[in-house]
Amino acid sequence: MIKIIWKRFRKNSLSVAGLAAIVFLAVIALFAPVVSPYEPTAIDVYNVLSPPNSSHLFGTDELGRDVLSRMIWGARASLKVGFIAVGIAITIGCILGSVSGFYGGRIDAIIMRFVDIMLAFPTFFLILAVISIVEPSISTIMIIIGLTGWMDVARLVRAEFLTIKERDFISAAKAVGAKDLRIIFRHIMPNALSPVFVAATFGIAGAILVESGLSFLGLGVQPPEPSWGNILTSGKDNITVAWWLSLFPGIAILITVLSYNLVGEGLRDALDPRLWGKEKN
C-alpha cells in the first residue's frame, strides 16, 4: 500500500518539490546548532543593520544579530509549533469524531453542535482572546493553536466513521463480541486516517502561518528567542533602511507554507482510491 501511495505521489512533481523543501527545512532546523554561523542572540553593536555581505549573508538586524542565524533557529520554532499544535488538534479531533460517528444519536448531536459553536468563532481572533488572558510563549502558542484547530479533523473522522461502521467486517466484529473500543481503534480508525493525514499536512502550514502572525504582533514567540514572525517585526520597524529584514523571513514563510500545501495536495490525490481505478482503466 505504501509503495502504491508513493508511486502515485511522486507523479506530482510540484508535491515532490514541496516534500524536498520540507525535508531540507527539517534538516536545517534539526541541526541548527551546527549550521548556524552565529549565535542567534549574539549582539554586535559594530554591525547594526548591516546589509547582506560575505560575513552576514542575510544581513543583520537593529541589534547587530545575524539574520541568517536567527532564521535558522526560527525554523526550529516554527516547525515545533506546527507539529505539536497539529498533534494536539488531531488527537482531540480523532477522539471526538470517532465517538460522534460510532455512537451517533444524541452523543453525535451534542458533539456536532459543540463543533458548530467552535467553528462560529473566527479562529485567529479566538486565539488572540485567549493569549490576552495568559502569558504569550511558544508553549502557550502550541497549546492554543491545537485546542482551537481540531474541529475540521473531528468532522472528517466522523464522516469516515459513519461510512465504515456500516460495512460487513464491522458487523462481523460485533457478532463475535468485540468491544466498542476495539472496534473503534483496531478496525475503524486505521481505515479512517487517510483524510486525517491530508488535514494534518494543511494544518501544519496553517499553524506555522498563525504562529508567524502572532509573533509579528508581539503575541507569539517572545524576543530574544528568534522567530520568523518577530524578525518581520524588526523589518516593519526598519522597512526604509533594512529591506532584508522583511524579504528573507517573508520568503521563508511563503516557501514553507506553500510546500506543505503542495504536499497536502499530492497526498490527497495519492490517498484517493477513486483515482486508482481510473488509472487502471
Secondary structure, 3 states (H helix, E strand, C coil): CHHHHHHHHCCCHHHHHHHHHHHHHHHHHHCHHHHCCCCCCCCCHHHCCCCCCCCCCCCECCCCCEHHHHHHHHHHHHHHHHHHHHHHHHHHHHHHHHHHHHHCHHHHHHHHHHHHHHHHCCHHHHHHHHHCCCCCCHHHHHHHHHHCCCHHHHHHHHHHHHHHCCCHHHHHHHHCCCCHHHHHHHHHHHHHCHHHHHHHHHHHHHHHHHHHHHHHCCCCCCCCCCCHHHHHHHHHHCCCCCCHHHHHHHHHHHHHHHHHHHHHHHHHHHCCHHHHHHHHC
